[in-house]
Every structure is written in structure tokens, then in C-alpha cells.
């Protein structure tokens, strides 16, 4: 029996040594998952706290791994790159990797999918609209491109980052 690969979308963010940590995160994702594709990288102001700007992008990939296993891998990559987990939800991050979607799965355990911030944060929605513009959000049944067109662009500033992935050989 051959397993059918699942299509996943992962958000990547960093605001501590952001170029190096974004590289490390992307290299970890490239080792863990198949066929990764990247959105453009955006820079944005921190949300919920005062801090350095973030690099943000979205990665698509395919995997035969379960949702729980994908989440474990993301946490491991974060930990390997100095992620400190504290009680504060909004704080500086070396690396933040969040599973946004897993196929069109809608669940609330072990995590909430699709991730709620897709609809609320420009730094998630804009890269999604660039990477997979015609994909439908599993709950609201609109494309990421149309969701971005409807988004209030005054809510959050973001701009294209001066960044190029320093891909390591696997």
C-alpha cells in the first residue's frame, strides 16, 4: 500500500538574527518534507509587543507524516534553533513554525486547523496569496487571493524583505 502525500502549508517567522534563523528553519523543513516551495519573504512590524521586525513567509510541502508528527517535527526544528518557550504569547522569536493547513482538514485537536491567524494577520495571508492564490480556505471557502484582496491593508504594515535563502545541500 502506497501512502498518498498530504499537502501542507507552514508559516515561518523570525525576529532574532532573522536571516540566519530563517535559513536554518528552511533548511530543516527542506530535510523533513518533500517538494518545498516558498512564498516571497516579507518583513513586518511585531504584533502584540514592541520588538524588532519579523521575517515571515509560507512554505508548501508534501508529506506522508501525520498531523501530530508534522507538529513534532516543527517543534523540534524550532528547539534546535534556540526557540525559547515562555508564558508570553507575543514575544521575540528565533524561529516560529506553525502548521497552517493539512490538506483541507478542519480539526481542533491536537491543534486547530486551519490556523485562525490566516484570516487575521497580513504576514500570513499575503504569503499564502502569493504562494497558493487559487487554494481555498477550508472553512470560509474563498481563495487566499480573494481573502487578501478583501483584507484591510491598513491594519498591518509589511514589505518585501531583503532576503535570499542560503540553502544548504541535503
Buried (B, 14 or more C-beta within 10 A) or exposed (E): EEEEBBBBBBBBBBBBBBBBBBBBBBBBBBEBBEEBEBBBBBBBBBBEEEBEBBBBBBBBBBBEBEBEEBBEBBEBBBEEBEBEEEEEEEBBBBBBBBBBBBBEEEEEEEBEBBBEBBBEBBBBBBBBBBBBBEBBBBEEEBBBBBBBEEBEEEEBEBEEBEBEBEEEEE
